[in-house]
Amino acid sequence: MSETRMMYFEKEDVLHLSISDEPEMGSVELGPNITVELNAKGEIIGVEILAASHFIRDSIMESVQAKVLRIPELQPAW
């Protein structure tokens, strides 16, 4: 296993997280624009995010909105 690396390709707006130098033997699309890369054992060796700037912006906005709009959980009266 090698050192984890993160690379951003600005022109293509692609974020790539590499956690191993092993050869990619397959991939699985987790959702729109998100793909995990797998080695021969089916272990994750990388993650690729297309339209990364939008994905990160939207993820941060959703997280902030959830915290700002959060209604306190009701506690039992007993």
Secondary structure as UniProt FT lines:
FT   STRAND          5..9
FT   TURN            10..13
FT   STRAND          14..18
FT   STRAND          26..31
FT   TURN            32..33
FT   STRAND          34..38
FT   TURN            40..41
FT   STRAND          44..50
FT   HELIX           52..68
//
